[in-house]
């Protein structure tokens, strides 16, 4: 799970030149997408422990992997800056 998390975090930086060109994003726009992910990640970093304590490790992991997979798949539907920001935020959660 941690390996997938780190690979996913780096995927956007590798694809940034393509994303920026395809979606006509400025460096500031790209920063919004990166910061949306990091903000959501910080929120869930604090909140995920409570979820694991309440639901247990196995169920929590299943929910987290399912939500991560859905959020990652939504990136195929990115049409512009704000959908990218939204989907990056969801992925960070």
PDB file with one MODEL, atoms N, CA, C and O in Angstrom:
MODEL        1
ATOM      1  N   UNK A   1       0.832  -1.192   0.000  1.00  0.00           N
ATOM      2  CA  UNK A   1       0.000   0.000   0.000  1.00  0.00           C
ATOM      3  C   UNK A   1       0.874   1.253   0.000  1.00  0.00           C
ATOM      4  O   UNK A   1       0.610   2.194  -0.748  1.00  0.00           O
ATOM      5  N   UNK A   2       1.904   1.269   0.827  1.00  0.00           N
ATOM      6  CA  UNK A   2       2.782   2.438   0.872  1.00  0.00           C
ATOM      7  C   UNK A   2       3.495   2.647  -0.455  1.00  0.00           C
ATOM      8  O   UNK A   2       3.679   3.782  -0.893  1.00  0.00           O
ATOM      9  N   UNK A   3       3.895   1.558  -1.094  1.00  0.00           N
ATOM     10  CA  UNK A   3       4.559   1.674  -2.390  1.00  0.00           C
ATOM     11  C   UNK A   3       3.622   2.323  -3.408  1.00  0.00           C
ATOM     12  O   UNK A   3       4.036   3.209  -4.157  1.00  0.00           O
ATOM     13  N   UNK A   4       2.355   1.883  -3.439  1.00  0.00           N
ATOM     14  CA  UNK A   4       1.385   2.484  -4.355  1.00  0.00           C
ATOM     15  C   UNK A   4       1.203   3.975  -4.063  1.00  0.00           C
ATOM     16  O   UNK A   4       1.086   4.790  -4.978  1.00  0.00           O
ATOM     17  N   UNK A   5       1.181   4.310  -2.799  1.00  0.00           N
ATOM     18  CA  UNK A   5       1.005   5.700  -2.393  1.00  0.00           C
ATOM     19  C   UNK A   5       2.149   6.566  -2.915  1.00  0.00           C
ATOM     20  O   UNK A   5       1.914   7.629  -3.488  1.00  0.00           O
ATOM     21  N   UNK A   6       3.368   6.119  -2.721  1.00  0.00           N
ATOM     22  CA  UNK A   6       4.518   6.902  -3.167  1.00  0.00           C
ATOM     23  C   UNK A   6       4.619   6.958  -4.697  1.00  0.00           C
ATOM     24  O   UNK A   6       4.982   7.990  -5.261  1.00  0.00           O
ATOM     25  N   UNK A   7       4.300   5.862  -5.353  1.00  0.00           N
ATOM     26  CA  UNK A   7       4.298   5.874  -6.824  1.00  0.00           C
ATOM     27  C   UNK A   7       3.257   6.847  -7.354  1.00  0.00           C
ATOM     28  O   UNK A   7       3.508   7.576  -8.313  1.00  0.00           O
ATOM     29  N   UNK A   8       2.083   6.852  -6.721  1.00  0.00           N
ATOM     30  CA  UNK A   8       1.033   7.748  -7.178  1.00  0.00           C
ATOM     31  C   UNK A   8       1.405   9.208  -6.948  1.00  0.00           C
ATOM     32  O   UNK A   8       1.107  10.065  -7.780  1.00  0.00           O
ATOM     33  N   UNK A   9       2.044   9.488  -5.839  1.00  0.00           N
ATOM     34  CA  UNK A   9       2.463  10.866  -5.569  1.00  0.00           C
ATOM     35  C   UNK A   9       3.433  11.367  -6.626  1.00  0.00           C
ATOM     36  O   UNK A   9       3.408  12.542  -6.991  1.00  0.00           O
ATOM     37  N   UNK A  10       4.272  10.495  -7.108  1.00  0.00           N
ATOM     38  CA  UNK A  10       5.269  10.894  -8.097  1.00  0.00           C
ATOM     39  C   UNK A  10       4.740  10.875  -9.530  1.00  0.00           C
ATOM     40  O   UNK A  10       5.346  11.472 -10.420  1.00  0.00           O
ATOM     41  N   UNK A  11       3.635  10.207  -9.756  1.00  0.00           N
ATOM     42  CA  UNK A  11       3.098  10.100 -11.120  1.00  0.00           C
ATOM     43  C   UNK A  11       2.742  11.468 -11.689  1.00  0.00           C
ATOM     44  O   UNK A  11       3.013  11.736 -12.860  1.00  0.00           O
ATOM     45  N   UNK A  12       2.142  12.332 -10.886  1.00  0.00           N
ATOM     46  CA  UNK A  12       1.755  13.644 -11.398  1.00  0.00           C
ATOM     47  C   UNK A  12       2.972  14.474 -11.773  1.00  0.00           C
ATOM     48  O   UNK A  12       2.948  15.185 -12.777  1.00  0.00           O
ATOM     49  N   UNK A  13       4.027  14.395 -10.986  1.00  0.00           N
ATOM     50  CA  UNK A  13       5.218  15.188 -11.316  1.00  0.00           C
ATOM     51  C   UNK A  13       5.869  14.704 -12.611  1.00  0.00           C
ATOM     52  O   UNK A  13       6.419  15.508 -13.364  1.00  0.00           O
ATOM     53  N   UNK A  14       5.813  13.404 -12.874  1.00  0.00           N
ATOM     54  CA  UNK A  14       6.367  12.867 -14.115  1.00  0.00           C
ATOM     55  C   UNK A  14       5.515  13.300 -15.307  1.00  0.00           C
ATOM     56  O   UNK A  14       6.040  13.610 -16.377  1.00  0.00           O
ATOM     57  N   UNK A  15       4.214  13.319 -15.115  1.00  0.00           N
ATOM     58  CA  UNK A  15       3.295  13.680 -16.190  1.00  0.00           C
ATOM     59  C   UNK A  15       2.999  15.172 -16.268  1.00  0.00           C
ATOM     60  O   UNK A  15       2.254  15.605 -17.147  1.00  0.00           O
ATOM     61  N   UNK A  16       3.564  15.957 -15.372  1.00  0.00           N
ATOM     62  CA  UNK A  16       3.255  17.394 -15.313  1.00  0.00           C
ATOM     63  C   UNK A  16       3.431  18.114 -16.641  1.00  0.00           C
ATOM     64  O   UNK A  16       2.551  18.890 -17.013  1.00  0.00           O
ATOM     65  N   UNK A  17       4.521  17.901 -17.379  1.00  0.00           N
ATOM     66  CA  UNK A  17       4.636  18.612 -18.659  1.00  0.00           C
ATOM     67  C   UNK A  17       3.486  18.288 -19.619  1.00  0.00           C
ATOM     68  O   UNK A  17       2.988  19.178 -20.308  1.00  0.00           O
ATOM     69  N   UNK A  18       3.065  17.027 -19.667  1.00  0.00           N
ATOM     70  CA  UNK A  18       1.944  16.658 -20.533  1.00  0.00           C
ATOM     71  C   UNK A  18       0.632  17.250 -20.037  1.00  0.00           C
ATOM     72  O   UNK A  18      -0.141  17.803 -20.820  1.00  0.00           O
ATOM     73  N   UNK A  19       0.381  17.134 -18.736  1.00  0.00           N
ATOM     74  CA  UNK A  19      -0.825  17.695 -18.144  1.00  0.00           C
ATOM     75  C   UNK A  19      -0.903  19.196 -18.395  1.00  0.00           C
ATOM     76  O   UNK A  19      -1.934  19.716 -18.820  1.00  0.00           O
ATOM     77  N   UNK A  20       0.193  19.874 -18.128  1.00  0.00           N
ATOM     78  CA  UNK A  20       0.187  21.335 -18.258  1.00  0.00           C
ATOM     79  C   UNK A  20      -0.072  21.754 -19.699  1.00  0.00           C
ATOM     80  O   UNK A  20      -0.804  22.712 -19.948  1.00  0.00           O
ATOM     81  N   UNK A  21       0.523  21.044 -20.641  1.00  0.00           N
ATOM     82  CA  UNK A  21       0.316  21.388 -22.052  1.00  0.00           C
ATOM     83  C   UNK A  21      -1.107  21.053 -22.486  1.00  0.00           C
ATOM     84  O   UNK A  21      -1.779  21.872 -23.113  1.00  0.00           O
ATOM     85  N   UNK A  22      -1.561  19.858 -22.155  1.00  0.00           N
ATOM     86  CA  UNK A  22      -2.888  19.387 -22.581  1.00  0.00           C
ATOM     87  C   UNK A  22      -4.014  20.231 -21.980  1.00  0.00           C
ATOM     88  O   UNK A  22      -4.991  20.548 -22.659  1.00  0.00           O
ATOM     89  N   UNK A  23      -3.870  20.590 -20.707  1.00  0.00           N
ATOM     90  CA  UNK A  23      -4.935  21.311 -20.013  1.00  0.00           C
ATOM     91  C   UNK A  23      -4.698  22.818 -19.955  1.00  0.00           C
ATOM     92  O   UNK A  23      -5.490  23.551 -19.363  1.00  0.00           O
ATOM     93  N   UNK A  24      -3.608  23.279 -20.570  1.00  0.00           N
ATOM     94  CA  UNK A  24      -3.252  24.701 -20.583  1.00  0.00           C
ATOM     95  C   UNK A  24      -3.135  25.261 -19.167  1.00  0.00           C
ATOM     96  O   UNK A  24      -3.752  26.273 -18.834  1.00  0.00           O
ATOM     97  N   UNK A  25      -2.336  24.589 -18.343  1.00  0.00           N
ATOM     98  CA  UNK A  25      -2.160  24.979 -16.949  1.00  0.00           C
ATOM     99  C   UNK A  25      -0.901  25.807 -16.780  1.00  0.00           C
ATOM    100  O   UNK A  25       0.143  25.497 -17.353  1.00  0.00           O
ATOM    101  N   UNK A  26      -1.006  26.844 -16.001  1.00  0.00           N
ATOM    102  CA  UNK A  26       0.165  27.639 -15.640  1.00  0.00           C
ATOM    103  C   UNK A  26       0.881  26.951 -14.480  1.00  0.00           C
ATOM    104  O   UNK A  26       0.332  26.015 -13.898  1.00  0.00           O
ATOM    105  N   UNK A  27       2.082  27.385 -14.130  1.00  0.00           N
ATOM    106  CA  UNK A  27       2.742  26.821 -12.949  1.00  0.00           C
ATOM    107  C   UNK A  27       1.900  26.991 -11.676  1.00  0.00           C
ATOM    108  O   UNK A  27       1.910  26.120 -10.806  1.00  0.00           O
ATOM    109  N   UNK A  28       1.178  28.105 -11.568  1.00  0.00           N
ATOM    110  CA  UNK A  28       0.314  28.323 -10.404  1.00  0.00           C
ATOM    111  C   UNK A  28      -0.850  27.334 -10.393  1.00  0.00           C
ATOM    112  O   UNK A  28      -1.217  26.820  -9.336  1.00  0.00           O
ATOM    113  N   UNK A  29      -1.423  27.068 -11.546  1.00  0.00           N
ATOM    114  CA  UNK A  29      -2.502  26.085 -11.642  1.00  0.00           C
ATOM    115  C   UNK A  29      -2.019  24.702 -11.214  1.00  0.00           C
ATOM    116  O   UNK A  29      -2.704  23.996 -10.475  1.00  0.00           O
ATOM    117  N   UNK A  30      -0.849  24.330 -11.679  1.00  0.00           N
ATOM    118  CA  UNK A  30      -0.268  23.044 -11.304  1.00  0.00           C
ATOM    119  C   UNK A  30      -0.039  22.992  -9.790  1.00  0.00           C
ATOM    120  O   UNK A  30      -0.253  21.956  -9.161  1.00  0.00           O
ATOM    121  N   UNK A  31       0.392  24.106  -9.217  1.00  0.00           N
ATOM    122  CA  UNK A  31       0.614  24.166  -7.763  1.00  0.00           C
ATOM    123  C   UNK A  31      -0.699  23.954  -7.008  1.00  0.00           C
ATOM    124  O   UNK A  31      -0.696  23.332  -5.946  1.00  0.00           O
ATOM    125  N   UNK A  32      -1.817  24.455  -7.530  1.00  0.00           N
ATOM    126  CA  UNK A  32      -3.118  24.216  -6.894  1.00  0.00           C
ATOM    127  C   UNK A  32      -3.416  22.720  -6.818  1.00  0.00           C
ATOM    128  O   UNK A  32      -3.887  22.228  -5.792  1.00  0.00           O
ATOM    129  N   UNK A  33      -3.141  22.006  -7.896  1.00  0.00           N
ATOM    130  CA  UNK A  33      -3.406  20.566  -7.920  1.00  0.00           C
ATOM    131  C   UNK A  33      -2.523  19.827  -6.927  1.00  0.00           C
ATOM    132  O   UNK A  33      -2.990  18.933  -6.221  1.00  0.00           O
ATOM    133  N   UNK A  34      -1.251  20.196  -6.871  1.00  0.00           N
ATOM    134  CA  UNK A  34      -0.327  19.552  -5.932  1.00  0.00           C
ATOM    135  C   UNK A  34      -0.729  19.856  -4.497  1.00  0.00           C
ATOM    136  O   UNK A  34      -0.727  18.966  -3.646  1.00  0.00           O
ATOM    137  N   UNK A  35      -1.072  21.103  -4.229  1.00  0.00           N
ATOM    138  CA  UNK A  35      -1.443  21.490  -2.869  1.00  0.00           C
ATOM    139  C   UNK A  35      -2.783  20.914  -2.446  1.00  0.00           C
ATOM    140  O   UNK A  35      -2.995  20.672  -1.257  1.00  0.00           O
ATOM    141  N   UNK A  36      -3.690  20.688  -3.381  1.00  0.00           N
ATOM    142  CA  UNK A  36      -4.960  20.030  -3.049  1.00  0.00           C
ATOM    143  C   UNK A  36      -4.695  18.625  -2.528  1.00  0.00           C
ATOM    144  O   UNK A  36      -5.284  18.201  -1.535  1.00  0.00           O
ATOM    145  N   UNK A  37      -3.808  17.910  -3.201  1.00  0.00           N
ATOM    146  CA  UNK A  37      -3.450  16.562  -2.754  1.00  0.00           C
ATOM    147  C   UNK A  37      -2.814  16.605  -1.367  1.00  0.00           C
ATOM    148  O   UNK A  37      -3.199  15.841  -0.482  1.00  0.00           O
ATOM    149  N   UNK A  38      -1.852  17.490  -1.180  1.00  0.00           N
ATOM    150  CA  UNK A  38      -1.129  17.554   0.092  1.00  0.00           C
ATOM    151  C   UNK A  38      -2.029  17.985   1.247  1.00  0.00           C
ATOM    152  O   UNK A  38      -1.873  17.502   2.368  1.00  0.00           O
ATOM    153  N   UNK A  39      -2.959  18.881   0.981  1.00  0.00           N
ATOM    154  CA  UNK A  39      -3.900  19.310   2.021  1.00  0.00           C
ATOM    155  C   UNK A  39      -4.794  18.150   2.453  1.00  0.00           C
ATOM    156  O   UNK A  39      -4.966  17.906   3.647  1.00  0.00           O
ATOM    157  N   UNK A  40      -5.355  17.445   1.489  1.00  0.00           N
ATOM    158  CA  UNK A  40      -6.203  16.301   1.807  1.00  0.00           C
ATOM    159  C   UNK A  40      -5.406  15.204   2.500  1.00  0.00           C
ATOM    160  O   UNK A  40      -5.910  14.551   3.414  1.00  0.00           O
ATOM    161  N   UNK A  41      -4.178  15.000   2.075  1.00  0.00           N
ATOM    162  CA  UNK A  41      -3.319  13.989   2.689  1.00  0.00           C
ATOM    163  C   UNK A  41      -3.066  14.328   4.152  1.00  0.00           C
ATOM    164  O   UNK A  41      -3.090  13.443   5.008  1.00  0.00           O
ATOM    165  N   UNK A  42      -2.825  15.604   4.443  1.00  0.00           N
ATOM    166  CA  UNK A  42      -2.593  16.032   5.830  1.00  0.00           C
ATOM    167  C   UNK A  42      -3.843  15.840   6.672  1.00  0.00           C
ATOM    168  O   UNK A  42      -3.754  15.433   7.830  1.00  0.00           O
ATOM    169  N   UNK A  43      -5.007  16.129   6.103  1.00  0.00           N
ATOM    170  CA  UNK A  43      -6.268  15.946   6.832  1.00  0.00           C
ATOM    171  C   UNK A  43      -6.455  14.477   7.197  1.00  0.00           C
ATOM    172  O   UNK A  43      -6.761  14.145   8.343  1.00  0.00           O
ATOM    173  N   UNK A  44      -6.269  13.608   6.218  1.00  0.00           N
ATOM    174  CA  UNK A  44      -6.485  12.184   6.488  1.00  0.00           C
ATOM    175  C   UNK A  44      -5.345  11.537   7.261  1.00  0.00           C
ATOM    176  O   UNK A  44      -5.534  10.491   7.882  1.00  0.00           O
ATOM    177  N   UNK A  45      -4.187  12.137   7.230  1.00  0.00           N
ATOM    178  CA  UNK A  45      -3.090  11.615   8.041  1.00  0.00           C
ATOM    179  C   UNK A  45      -3.494  11.650   9.509  1.00  0.00           C
ATOM    180  O   UNK A  45      -3.201  10.732  10.276  1.00  0.00           O
ATOM    181  N   UNK A  46      -4.168  12.720   9.877  1.00  0.00           N
ATOM    182  CA  UNK A  46      -4.644  12.839  11.257  1.00  0.00           C
ATOM    183  C   UNK A  46      -5.911  12.015  11.486  1.00  0.00           C
ATOM    184  O   UNK A  46      -6.092  11.457  12.568  1.00  0.00           O
ATOM    185  N   UNK A  47      -6.787  11.930  10.487  1.00  0.00           N
ATOM    186  CA  UNK A  47      -8.073  11.270  10.676  1.00  0.00           C
ATOM    187  C   UNK A  47      -8.101   9.783  10.422  1.00  0.00           C
ATOM    188  O   UNK A  47      -8.998   9.096  10.911  1.00  0.00           O
ATOM    189  N   UNK A  48      -7.152   9.265   9.679  1.00  0.00           N
ATOM    190  CA  UNK A  48      -7.210   7.846   9.332  1.00  0.00           C
ATOM    191  C   UNK A  48      -6.972   6.947  10.538  1.00  0.00           C
ATOM    192  O   UNK A  48      -7.494   5.834  10.588  1.00  0.00           O
ATOM    193  N   UNK A  49      -6.205   7.405  11.493  1.00  0.00           N
ATOM    194  CA  UNK A  49      -5.979   6.603  12.696  1.00  0.00           C
ATOM    195  C   UNK A  49      -7.268   6.350  13.451  1.00  0.00           C
ATOM    196  O   UNK A  49      -7.493   5.246  13.945  1.00  0.00           O
ATOM    197  N   UNK A  50      -8.110   7.355  13.544  1.00  0.00           N
ATOM    198  CA  UNK A  50      -9.401   7.196  14.226  1.00  0.00           C
ATOM    199  C   UNK A  50     -10.292   6.217  13.467  1.00  0.00           C
ATOM    200  O   UNK A  50     -11.019   5.432  14.076  1.00  0.00           O
ATOM    201  N   UNK A  51     -10.236   6.265  12.141  1.00  0.00           N
ATOM    202  CA  UNK A  51     -11.033   5.340  11.337  1.00  0.00           C
ATOM    203  C   UNK A  51     -10.553   3.906  11.541  1.00  0.00           C
ATOM    204  O   UNK A  51     -11.361   2.991  11.704  1.00  0.00           O
ATOM    205  N   UNK A  52      -9.239   3.716  11.531  1.00  0.00           N
ATOM    206  CA  UNK A  52      -8.691   2.372  11.746  1.00  0.00           C
ATOM    207  C   UNK A  52      -9.031   1.868  13.141  1.00  0.00           C
ATOM    208  O   UNK A  52      -9.365   0.694  13.304  1.00  0.00           O
ATOM    209  N   UNK A  53      -8.955   2.725  14.144  1.00  0.00           N
ATOM    210  CA  UNK A  53      -9.306   2.324  15.514  1.00  0.00           C
ATOM    211  C   UNK A  53     -10.766   1.909  15.616  1.00  0.00           C
ATOM    212  O   UNK A  53     -11.101   0.972  16.342  1.00  0.00           O
ATOM    213  N   UNK A  54     -11.626   2.598  14.898  1.00  0.00           N
ATOM    214  CA  UNK A  54     -13.055   2.319  14.987  1.00  0.00           C
ATOM    215  C   UNK A  54     -13.463   1.100  14.161  1.00  0.00           C
ATOM    216  O   UNK A  54     -14.272   0.293  14.619  1.00  0.00           O
ATOM    217  N   UNK A  55     -12.917   0.954  12.953  1.00  0.00           N
ATOM    218  CA  UNK A  55     -13.360  -0.103  12.035  1.00  0.00           C
ATOM    219  C   UNK A  55     -12.456  -1.331  12.018  1.00  0.00           C
ATOM    220  O   UNK A  55     -12.877  -2.400  11.577  1.00  0.00           O
ATOM    221  N   UNK A  56     -11.249  -1.194  12.482  1.00  0.00           N
ATOM    222  CA  UNK A  56     -10.296  -2.289  12.411  1.00  0.00           C
ATOM    223  C   UNK A  56      -9.422  -2.170  11.178  1.00  0.00           C
ATOM    224  O   UNK A  56      -9.766  -1.485  10.214  1.00  0.00           O
ATOM    225  N   UNK A  57      -8.281  -2.853  11.225  1.00  0.00           N
ATOM    226  CA  UNK A  57      -7.282  -2.716  10.162  1.00  0.00           C
ATOM    227  C   UNK A  57      -7.775  -3.259   8.827  1.00  0.00           C
ATOM    228  O   UNK A  57      -7.640  -2.591   7.802  1.00  0.00           O
ATOM    229  N   UNK A  58      -8.339  -4.453   8.826  1.00  0.00           N
ATOM    230  CA  UNK A  58      -8.713  -5.090   7.554  1.00  0.00           C
ATOM    231  C   UNK A  58      -9.812  -4.326   6.823  1.00  0.00           C
ATOM    232  O   UNK A  58      -9.699  -4.069   5.624  1.00  0.00           O
ATOM    233  N   UNK A  59     -10.864  -3.966   7.532  1.00  0.00           N
ATOM    234  CA  UNK A  59     -11.961  -3.246   6.896  1.00  0.00           C
ATOM    235  C   UNK A  59     -11.494  -1.861   6.450  1.00  0.00           C
ATOM    236  O   UNK A  59     -11.840  -1.407   5.360  1.00  0.00           O
ATOM    237  N   UNK A  60     -10.717  -1.201   7.285  1.00  0.00           N
ATOM    238  CA  UNK A  60     -10.204   0.125   6.925  1.00  0.00           C
ATOM    239  C   UNK A  60      -9.343   0.059   5.679  1.00  0.00           C
ATOM    240  O   UNK A  60      -9.477   0.894   4.784  1.00  0.00           O
ATOM    241  N   UNK A  61      -8.466  -0.921   5.613  1.00  0.00           N
ATOM    242  CA  UNK A  61      -7.597  -1.063   4.451  1.00  0.00           C
ATOM    243  C   UNK A  61      -8.414  -1.310   3.188  1.00  0.00           C
ATOM    244  O   UNK A  61      -8.118  -0.749   2.133  1.00  0.00           O
ATOM    245  N   UNK A  62      -9.436  -2.141   3.295  1.00  0.00           N
ATOM    246  CA  UNK A  62     -10.292  -2.405   2.138  1.00  0.00           C
ATOM    247  C   UNK A  62     -11.002  -1.129   1.680  1.00  0.00           C
ATOM    248  O   UNK A  62     -11.094  -0.867   0.480  1.00  0.00           O
ATOM    249  N   UNK A  63     -11.494  -0.351   2.617  1.00  0.00           N
ATOM    250  CA  UNK A  63     -12.172   0.903   2.281  1.00  0.00           C
ATOM    251  C   UNK A  63     -11.192   1.889   1.674  1.00  0.00           C
ATOM    252  O   UNK A  63     -11.497   2.529   0.668  1.00  0.00           O
ATOM    253  N   UNK A  64     -10.017   2.018   2.274  1.00  0.00           N
ATOM    254  CA  UNK A  64      -9.016   2.972   1.788  1.00  0.00           C
ATOM    255  C   UNK A  64      -8.532   2.609   0.385  1.00  0.00           C
ATOM    256  O   UNK A  64      -8.397   3.485  -0.469  1.00  0.00           O
ATOM    257  N   UNK A  65      -8.275   1.338   0.145  1.00  0.00           N
ATOM    258  CA  UNK A  65      -7.810   0.911  -1.181  1.00  0.00           C
ATOM    259  C   UNK A  65      -8.926   1.096  -2.218  1.00  0.00           C
ATOM    260  O   UNK A  65      -8.662   1.513  -3.346  1.00  0.00           O
ATOM    261  N   UNK A  66     -10.155   0.790  -1.840  1.00  0.00           N
ATOM    262  CA  UNK A  66     -11.274   0.999  -2.754  1.00  0.00           C
ATOM    263  C   UNK A  66     -11.463   2.470  -3.102  1.00  0.00           C
ATOM    264  O   UNK A  66     -11.663   2.815  -4.267  1.00  0.00           O
ATOM    265  N   UNK A  67     -11.399   3.336  -2.096  1.00  0.00           N
ATOM    266  CA  UNK A  67     -11.551   4.775  -2.333  1.00  0.00           C
ATOM    267  C   UNK A  67     -10.384   5.314  -3.150  1.00  0.00           C
ATOM    268  O   UNK A  67     -10.575   6.145  -4.038  1.00  0.00           O
ATOM    269  N   UNK A  68      -9.178   4.842  -2.851  1.00  0.00           N
ATOM    270  CA  UNK A  68      -7.992   5.277  -3.599  1.00  0.00           C
ATOM    271  C   UNK A  68      -8.117   4.857  -5.065  1.00  0.00           C
ATOM    272  O   UNK A  68      -7.799   5.634  -5.965  1.00  0.00           O
ATOM    273  N   UNK A  69      -8.576   3.642  -5.298  1.00  0.00           N
ATOM    274  CA  UNK A  69      -8.731   3.151  -6.674  1.00  0.00           C
ATOM    275  C   UNK A  69      -9.767   3.970  -7.436  1.00  0.00           C
ATOM    276  O   UNK A  69      -9.556   4.314  -8.599  1.00  0.00           O
ATOM    277  N   UNK A  70     -10.876   4.280  -6.789  1.00  0.00           N
ATOM    278  CA  UNK A  70     -11.904   5.093  -7.425  1.00  0.00           C
ATOM    279  C   UNK A  70     -11.373   6.488  -7.743  1.00  0.00           C
ATOM    280  O   UNK A  70     -11.580   6.997  -8.845  1.00  0.00           O
ATOM    281  N   UNK A  71     -10.689   7.107  -6.778  1.00  0.00           N
ATOM    282  CA  UNK A  71     -10.138   8.449  -6.990  1.00  0.00           C
ATOM    283  C   UNK A  71      -9.078   8.436  -8.093  1.00  0.00           C
ATOM    284  O   UNK A  71      -9.011   9.366  -8.896  1.00  0.00           O
ATOM    285  N   UNK A  72      -8.262   7.407  -8.136  1.00  0.00           N
ATOM    286  CA  UNK A  72      -7.246   7.312  -9.184  1.00  0.00           C
ATOM    287  C   UNK A  72      -7.904   7.151 -10.554  1.00  0.00           C
ATOM    288  O   UNK A  72      -7.460   7.750 -11.532  1.00  0.00           O
ATOM    289  N   UNK A  73      -8.948   6.352 -10.621  1.00  0.00           N
ATOM    290  CA  UNK A  73      -9.651   6.148 -11.884  1.00  0.00           C
ATOM    291  C   UNK A  73     -10.353   7.403 -12.382  1.00  0.00           C
ATOM    292  O   UNK A  73     -10.491   7.604 -13.589  1.00  0.00           O
ATOM    293  N   UNK A  74     -10.796   8.246 -11.458  1.00  0.00           N
ATOM    294  CA  UNK A  74     -11.453   9.491 -11.848  1.00  0.00           C
ATOM    295  C   UNK A  74     -10.525  10.426 -12.605  1.00  0.00           C
ATOM    296  O   UNK A  74     -10.992  11.309 -13.326  1.00  0.00           O
ATOM    297  N   UNK A  75      -9.227  10.248 -12.454  1.00  0.00           N
ATOM    298  CA  UNK A  75      -8.276  11.107 -13.166  1.00  0.00           C
ATOM    299  C   UNK A  75      -8.398  10.965 -14.692  1.00  0.00           C
ATOM    300  O   UNK A  75      -7.964  11.846 -15.434  1.00  0.00           O
ATOM    301  N   UNK A  76      -8.977   9.881 -15.146  1.00  0.00           N
ATOM    302  CA  UNK A  76      -9.185   9.716 -16.589  1.00  0.00           C
ATOM    303  C   UNK A  76     -10.234  10.695 -17.117  1.00  0.00           C
ATOM    304  O   UNK A  76     -10.316  10.932 -18.322  1.00  0.00           O
ATOM    305  N   UNK A  77     -11.031  11.259 -16.214  1.00  0.00           N
ATOM    306  CA  UNK A  77     -12.096  12.177 -16.611  1.00  0.00           C
ATOM    307  C   UNK A  77     -11.721  13.646 -16.409  1.00  0.00           C
ATOM    308  O   UNK A  77     -12.590  14.515 -16.484  1.00  0.00           O
ATOM    309  N   UNK A  78     -10.456  13.934 -16.155  1.00  0.00           N
ATOM    310  CA  UNK A  78     -10.031  15.322 -15.948  1.00  0.00           C
ATOM    311  C   UNK A  78     -10.257  16.122 -17.228  1.00  0.00           C
ATOM    312  O   UNK A  78      -9.839  15.717 -18.313  1.00  0.00           O
ATOM    313  N   UNK A  79     -10.931  17.272 -17.081  1.00  0.00           N
ATOM    314  CA  UNK A  79     -11.203  18.127 -18.232  1.00  0.00           C
ATOM    315  C   UNK A  79     -10.563  19.501 -18.111  1.00  0.00           C
ATOM    316  O   UNK A  79     -10.501  20.250 -19.086  1.00  0.00           O
ATOM    317  N   UNK A  80     -10.095  19.827 -16.936  1.00  0.00           N
ATOM    318  CA  UNK A  80      -9.495  21.146 -16.717  1.00  0.00           C
ATOM    319  C   UNK A  80      -8.928  21.253 -15.323  1.00  0.00           C
ATOM    320  O   UNK A  80      -8.796  20.263 -14.604  1.00  0.00           O
ATOM    321  N   UNK A  81      -8.599  22.461 -14.962  1.00  0.00           N
ATOM    322  CA  UNK A  81      -7.943  22.711 -13.676  1.00  0.00           C
ATOM    323  C   UNK A  81      -8.771  22.218 -12.508  1.00  0.00           C
ATOM    324  O   UNK A  81      -8.264  21.488 -11.656  1.00  0.00           O
ATOM    325  N   UNK A  82     -10.033  22.602 -12.454  1.00  0.00           N
ATOM    326  CA  UNK A  82     -10.804  22.323 -11.242  1.00  0.00           C
ATOM    327  C   UNK A  82     -11.172  20.858 -11.088  1.00  0.00           C
ATOM    328  O   UNK A  82     -11.304  20.386  -9.959  1.00  0.00           O
ATOM    329  N   UNK A  83     -11.342  20.126 -12.172  1.00  0.00           N
ATOM    330  CA  UNK A  83     -11.544  18.686 -12.017  1.00  0.00           C
ATOM    331  C   UNK A  83     -10.244  18.021 -11.572  1.00  0.00           C
ATOM    332  O   UNK A  83     -10.264  17.081 -10.778  1.00  0.00           O
ATOM    333  N   UNK A  84      -9.117  18.510 -12.084  1.00  0.00           N
ATOM    334  CA  UNK A  84      -7.825  17.980 -11.632  1.00  0.00           C
ATOM    335  C   UNK A  84      -7.626  18.249 -10.145  1.00  0.00           C
ATOM    336  O   UNK A  84      -7.201  17.360  -9.406  1.00  0.00           O
ATOM    337  N   UNK A  85      -7.928  19.462  -9.701  1.00  0.00           N
ATOM    338  CA  UNK A  85      -7.792  19.811  -8.280  1.00  0.00           C
ATOM    339  C   UNK A  85      -8.711  18.932  -7.433  1.00  0.00           C
ATOM    340  O   UNK A  85      -8.292  18.409  -6.401  1.00  0.00           O
ATOM    341  N   UNK A  86      -9.958  18.770  -7.865  1.00  0.00           N
ATOM    342  CA  UNK A  86     -10.913  17.947  -7.118  1.00  0.00           C
ATOM    343  C   UNK A  86     -10.443  16.496  -7.022  1.00  0.00           C
ATOM    344  O   UNK A  86     -10.456  15.908  -5.941  1.00  0.00           O
ATOM    345  N   UNK A  87     -10.030  15.922  -8.143  1.00  0.00           N
ATOM    346  CA  UNK A  87      -9.632  14.517  -8.134  1.00  0.00           C
ATOM    347  C   UNK A  87      -8.330  14.309  -7.373  1.00  0.00           C
ATOM    348  O   UNK A  87      -8.151  13.267  -6.742  1.00  0.00           O
ATOM    349  N   UNK A  88      -7.424  15.270  -7.417  1.00  0.00           N
ATOM    350  CA  UNK A  88      -6.197  15.169  -6.620  1.00  0.00           C
ATOM    351  C   UNK A  88      -6.531  15.253  -5.131  1.00  0.00           C
ATOM    352  O   UNK A  88      -5.927  14.556  -4.315  1.00  0.00           O
ATOM    353  N   UNK A  89      -7.495  16.109  -4.780  1.00  0.00           N
ATOM    354  CA  UNK A  89      -7.920  16.206  -3.384  1.00  0.00           C
ATOM    355  C   UNK A  89      -8.515  14.874  -2.920  1.00  0.00           C
ATOM    356  O   UNK A  89      -8.182  14.382  -1.842  1.00  0.00           O
ATOM    357  N   UNK A  90      -9.392  14.297  -3.735  1.00  0.00           N
ATOM    358  CA  UNK A  90      -9.988  13.010  -3.388  1.00  0.00           C
ATOM    359  C   UNK A  90      -8.932  11.926  -3.261  1.00  0.00           C
ATOM    360  O   UNK A  90      -9.028  11.064  -2.387  1.00  0.00           O
ATOM    361  N   UNK A  91      -7.938  11.961  -4.115  1.00  0.00           N
ATOM    362  CA  UNK A  91      -6.873  10.970  -4.040  1.00  0.00           C
ATOM    363  C   UNK A  91      -6.068  11.138  -2.762  1.00  0.00           C
ATOM    364  O   UNK A  91      -5.641  10.155  -2.157  1.00  0.00           O
ATOM    365  N   UNK A  92      -5.863  12.369  -2.356  1.00  0.00           N
ATOM    366  CA  UNK A  92      -5.139  12.628  -1.108  1.00  0.00           C
ATOM    367  C   UNK A  92      -5.879  12.130   0.117  1.00  0.00           C
ATOM    368  O   UNK A  92      -5.262  11.727   1.103  1.00  0.00           O
ATOM    369  N   UNK A  93      -7.212  12.159   0.055  1.00  0.00           N
ATOM    370  CA  UNK A  93      -7.983  11.637   1.173  1.00  0.00           C
ATOM    371  C   UNK A  93      -7.785  10.152   1.297  1.00  0.00           C
ATOM    372  O   UNK A  93      -8.358   9.526   2.188  1.00  0.00           O
TER     373      UNK A  93
ENDMDL
END
